[in-house]
Amino acid sequence: MTTITFYKTDGFYYGFEEKGHTGYGESGDDVLCAALSSMTMFLINAIEVSYAARVDYTIDEKTTDIRVIAKSALPKYESDEKKQYAISGLIQAYFYQLMDMVEDYYEFLDVKTVEREI
C-alpha cells in the first residue's frame, strides 16, 4: 500500500510524502504506481517551471519514497499572493485527485492530511 500524507498549515497545502509500494501490479508493470509517479512529477515540474518557484523534493529510488515541500505555497515564504495560492492550489488539487482514486483503489492507497508547521 502507498500512503500519501499531505502537509497543510493555516489552510495552505505546501507538501506531501509518499511511502510504500501500491502492490496493485508487478514491479515495473504497476499502472497505479505509474499514475502516482506521473502526477507527482507533473506537480513538481509545474511548480518549478510554470510558477518559477523553488520546490524541494527527494526521491528514494530503492524504496520509491518521495517527499515534496513547496515553501512558496505559504505566505511566510512567498510575498506574491497569486503565486502562493496557485502553488497551494496545485497541491490541493493533487490531494483531491488522490481522494477520488482512493474510492476505487482503497486497498492500495491511503491518503491523509496533517496540520504541520514548517
C-alpha positions, 0 to 999 in steps of 0.5 A: 500500500502507498500512503500519501500524507499531505502537509497543510498549515493555516489552510495552505497545502505546501507538501506531501510524502509518499511511502510504500509500494501500491502492490496493485501490479508487478514491479515495473508493470504497476499502472497505479504506481505509474499514475502516482509517479506521473502526477507527482512529477507533473506537480513538481515540474509545474511548480518549478517551471510554470510558477518559477518557484523553488520546490524541494523534493527527494526521491528514494529510488530503492524504496520509491519514497518521495517527499515534496515541500513547496515553501512558496505555497505559504505566505511566510515564504512567498510575498506574491499572493497569486503565486502562493495560492496557485502553488497551494492550489496545485497541491490541493488539487493533487490531494483531491485527485488522490481522494477520488482514486482512493474510492476505487483503489482503497486497498492500495492507497491511503491518503491523509492530511496533517496540520504541520508547521514548517 
